[in-house]
Amino acid sequence: MKKDITHRIAYYTRKIAERGSHHPAKKLPAKYTFRQERLMAYKKRMFELIENKHPALFKKYMG
């Protein structure tokens, strides 16, 4: 199943919020070892999809 752009944005936002909910002084759980790298790769791909499908919108908001 191909995910719609809105589903991708919702997923990314949910995962970023989950990551930010942990106290900065406490050690992160083991599942977060490579989460940052995966999220940044997901964000990059998401922006590429938005740029390809909605170039005017991308240009307006992303410069």
C-alpha positions, 0 to 999 in steps of 0.5 A: 500500500502506498502511503499518502503524503499526509500519512507520512507527515503524521507518522514523522510528526508522531515519531518526533514527538515520541522522541522529544517526550523523553527527559534529556538527562535520562538515557534513551531506550535501546530502540532509539540507538539509530532512530535519529538517522532513520528519521532524518532519512525518512524526512529527506525522502518525504521532502523529495516526494512533496517536491515531486508531487506538489512543486508549487507548495514545496517552493512556497513553504520551503523556499 
